Amino acid sequence: MANAVTHFEIHGRDGKKAQDFYASLLGWKIDADNPMNYGMVSAPDGEGIGGGIAPAMGEPMVTIYVEVDDLDATLKTAESLGGKTVLPPSDVPGGPKLAQFADPDGNVIGLTQAGTM
């Protein structure tokens, strides 16, 4: 795989309820002890990828994040292929630099800048 999937997010109507659901169903250890109540899910023993479970700011959705070398160039290529930028490159306080685009079918895919996760 040229660009690895490095993170996932699950956004639910009720973030706490979604966190409890996945913790109970899949045995995930979820740490939401932060001001945004963003539930961080760690990859146990380095197996799989980590992610987050949070309240949706709109409709519920699942997003994967792919690590790329250049956010701007990747967004430009996505747009040339029929995609649309949803979130331009943005710095997450204390976290990675990321962006999002919608593919031609409307699926939202996240991008992380290599070296910032």
C-alpha positions, 0 to 999 in steps of 0.5 A: 500500500503506497499510503497507509491508513493510519487512523479512523473516526466514528462520529455518532449522534451521542458520542458517549453512547457510541463510545460505550457501544464499541467498548462493550461490543469489541472490548476497545479501551476508550480514553475520552478524558479530554475537554472535547470528550474525544474517545481515543482508541489505541491499537493494542500491541501495535496490531491494527490502527488506532482511532477515535469515537466522538459526537457528530457535528452533523450526520453520523459518519465513519472516516478513515485517515490516510497518511500522505506526503503533501496535503495540498497536492493530494487535495488538488489531485482528488479534485482533478479526479472529481472529488471535492475538498471538505476540510482544507489543511488544518492543524489540530492543537497538539495533534496532526495536520489534516485535511478531508475530501469527498470522493465522487460518491460523497464518501469523506476521506481524511488525510494526515500530513506525514510526520505529524501523527 
